[in-house]
């Protein structure tokens, strides 16, 4: 079998998942141990677990803070985030064999492409946003765009048969060979998983701690 098939389709998926998990665990542990220097008790905030989770989910699914404080970025960011959410749902429903999974994947891929592309050029060509945009933010957006675009153009998001390969990974017996376009998508995605824990994009893993320890911190 071709060495690239074996490496990209049979070895790198496991390596990238291990790096992702270890990196996220490290980040979560860091936030759990980090001292709180300042408590933001300047406004009412939810004090029960249910209230805090409700507040957190509202932020996750509406990006309310971004809407209130930087509305130019809100809509494209919302599109990109919803695209990512739909792709995650696609992965789950594809694994369980739901017939509507390809529609979720294709829709999610399109939203992620449109949202990341719009954010990239909005930051690049809007003077006030360009001043507050670090080079790494352009790299992050480009990476998201490349993953979503390659997923769409490879056909993987709309292919129910991709489930066979995913199931084979779970059983530790990768089903190879794969089409060449799938290998391109997988390589970009695997590199993204390795890169993700070491960037600000990993905020999804520590969002509760940033809210709970900083925004809602109490001296109790």
N, C-alpha and C positions, 0 to 999 in steps of 0.2 A: 504494500500500500504506500502511496505517496507520503513522504515525510511531513509535508505541510498538512495533509489531511489528519495524520496521527497527532501532530503537535497542536494545531488550532482546534480540531474537533474532538480530540480525545484526551489531551493532557492539560492544555491551557485553561479549559473551563474550570477544572478543579483547583488549579493554582490561583486563578483570579478570585474564586469564591473564598478560598482560605485567606488570601490577603485582605479581601473586603471585610470578612467577619472579624479577623484579628484587628484590623485597623479601626473598625467601628467599636469593638469592645474596648480598645485602648482609649478612644475618644470619649466614650461614655464614662469609663473609669476616671479619666482626667477631670471631667465635669463634676462627677460625684465628689471628688476629693478637693476640688478647687475652693479656696476660701472666698467668701462673699465680702467684698470691700464696701459695698454701699447698697442699702435697701431703698427701693423706690416706693415708699409709702406716701406718695403725694396725691393719690386718687383712690377711690373705692375699687376694690378688686375682690374676686370670689375667694372665700376662705374655706369652702368645703371641696373635697376631691371631685365631686360631681360637677360643681360649678366651675372648677378649674379646668376639668377635661372638656366641658362644654365651651369654655372660652378658647381653649387651645384648638379644638376642632373647628370652631368658627373661623379662627385665623387661618388654619390649614386650608379650608375649602373656599374661603372668600378672599384671603390676603387683605384683610381689612386694614391692617396697619399701612400697607403699601398704598391702598386706595386713599387713606387719609393724609399721608405724608408725601407721596410721590406719585401722583395720579397718572403721569405720563407713562410710567412703567407698568401700571396695574394691569391693563387689559392684555398686552402681549405676555406678561408674566403669568397671568391667570391661564391663558391658552396653553402655554408651555407646561405649566404644572398639571393641568387637567389632561394634557396629552400623556404625560408620564404616568398619572394615576390610571388612565385607561389601558396603557400598555401593561402595567402591573396586573390589572384585572384580566387582561387578555391572557397573560401567562397562567394565571390561576385557572380560568375557565377552559383554556386549551388543555391543560393537564387533566382536568376532570371530564373532558370530552364534550363540552357544551357546543352545540352547532353554531351559536352566534359569536363565538370567540373571534373569528377572523374580522368581523365588523368592528369589534372593539379595538383590535390591533391596528387596523388600517386607519380608523378615525383617530386613535391616539397618536399614531405616527404622524399623520397630517398636522394635527394640532401642535405637536412638539416641534415639527419643522417650521411651521408658520410662526409660532411664538418665539422660538430661539433666534430665528432669522430676524424677526422684527425687533427683538431686544438688542441684537448685535448692532444693527444699523441705526437704531434709535440712539443708542449710547455713542455711536461713532459720529453721527452727524448733528446731534443736538448739543450745542455749546455747553450749557450748564450741566448736562449729564456726562459729557465727555470729561469735564474737569474732576468729577468724583468717581470716575471709572478707572480702576487699576488694570494694567495689561492682562493679569491673570483672569479677570472677569470676561474679557473677550475670548480667551482661550477656553474657559469653561463653557461659554455659550457655543463656541465653534465645535467643541467636543460633543455637546448634546445634539447639535444639528447633525453632525456626522453620523452619530449612532442612529438617530431617527431616520435620516435620509437613506442610509445604507440598509436599514431594516425594511423600509418601504420598497426601495428599488430591487432588493434581493428577492422579494416576494414572500419572505418568511412570515410576515405578519398576516398575510391572507391565505396561508397554506395550512390546512388542517393536518396535513401529513407531517408537518414540523413536530407534531406531538410525539411521533415515533422516536425522533432523535432525542427530545427532552426526556422522555421516559427511559430511554437507554442510558442517559447520563445518570439518572437517579438509581438505576440498577447496576451502575459501575461497569456497564458493557456498552460503550459508545457505538451507535449504529453508523458506520461509515461505509463508503465515501459519501460526501455531501456535494451538492452543486457548488461550483466555484464562487458564485455570487453569495451563497450562504457563508462561505469561508471568510469573505471580505467583511461581511456584517459581523460575524462572530469575532473576528480578530479585533475590530474596532470596539465592539462591546466589551470584550474581555480586557482590553487595555483601559477602557473607561472604568471598569470595576476596580482595577488595580489603582487607578488614579484617584478615584472618588473619596476614599477615607481621609486623604491628606489635603482636602480642599474644603472651602466653605460650603460646597454643595452637600457635605455630610451633615448639614444642620438638621435634617429630618430626624437623625438619630439622637440628637441632643436637645431638640426643641423644648421638650418638657422640662429639662433641667435648667435651661436658660430662663424659662418663664418662672418655674417654681423657686429656683434659688436666687434669681436676680430680680425679676419683675415683681414676683409675689413674695419675696423673702420676708420672713418675720423673725424678730429677735425673741424667740421663745425657747 
